[in-house]
């Protein structure tokens, strides 16, 4: 898995800014999950380093359910803390 820079297109199809996302490399091929993504590469790298193992279970369940169970308040606090740093998790 690696962090990659992705262009954000404006309404005319021109790249007007960038975000950072993930590229997952497996024997079946390469995939580009939509979430998480961030406006800051270092924040996304920190997040991935902290929760690397959880990404392999993403295809089975949502990441926050995997990490925090079904406690909605904990999940919202967790997502809000990372959102404040520019990283979006579903």
C-alpha positions in Angstrom: 0.0 0.0 0.0 1.2 3.5 -0.8 0.0 7.1 -0.7 -0.6 8.7 -4.1 -1.4 12.2 -5.2 -4.7 12.6 -7.1 -5.9 15.6 -9.0 -9.2 17.2 -8.3 -11.0 18.4 -11.4 -13.0 21.6 -11.8 -16.2 21.8 -13.8 -14.2 22.2 -17.0 -12.1 19.1 -16.5 -8.9 20.9 -15.4 -7.0 19.9 -12.3 -7.3 22.7 -9.8 -6.1 21.1 -6.6 -4.8 17.8 -5.3 -5.7 15.3 -2.5 -3.8 12.3 -1.3 -5.3 8.8 -1.4 -4.2 5.2 -1.2 -3.1 2.7 -3.8 -3.5 -0.9 -2.6 -1.3 -3.4 -4.4 -2.3 -7.1 -4.1 -1.8 -10.2 -6.2 -5.2 -9.7 -7.7 -4.2 -6.2 -9.0 -4.2 -2.6 -7.9 -7.1 -0.8 -6.3 -7.7 2.8 -5.4 -10.1 3.0 -2.4 -12.1 6.2 -2.2 -11.6 6.6 1.5 -9.6 7.7 3.4 -8.2 10.7 1.6 -6.6 13.9 2.9 -5.4 17.3 1.7 -2.1 16.7 3.5 0.2 13.8 2.6 1.8 13.6 6.1 -1.6 13.3 7.9 -2.7 10.4 5.6 0.7 8.7 6.1 0.4 9.1 9.9 -3.2 7.6 9.8 -2.1 4.7 7.6 0.9 3.9 9.9 -1.4 3.9 13.0 -4.2 1.8 11.4 -2.4 -0.2 8.7 -3.7 -3.6 9.8 -7.3 -2.5 9.7 -7.2 -1.6 6.0 -7.0 -5.3 5.1 -10.4 -5.9 6.6 -12.0 -2.9 4.8 -13.6 -5.2 2.2 -15.4 -7.1 4.9 -16.7 -4.1 7.0 -16.4 -0.4 7.3 -13.1 0.7 8.9 -14.6 2.5 11.9 -16.9 -0.5 12.7 -13.8 -2.7 12.5 -11.9 -0.4 14.9 -14.6 0.8 17.3 -17.5 -1.6 17.0 -21.0 -0.1 16.8 -20.5 2.7 19.4 -21.7 5.6 17.3 -20.4 8.3 19.6 -16.8 6.9 19.6 -16.9 6.6 15.8 -18.1 10.1 15.3 -15.4 11.5 17.7 -12.7 9.5 15.9 -13.8 10.7 12.5 -14.2 14.3 13.7 -10.7 14.3 15.2 -9.2 13.2 11.8 -11.5 15.5 9.8 -10.2 18.5 11.8 -6.8 17.6 10.4 -8.0 17.3 6.8 -8.6 13.6 6.5 -12.0 12.1 5.6 -13.1 8.6 6.7 -16.4 7.0 5.9 
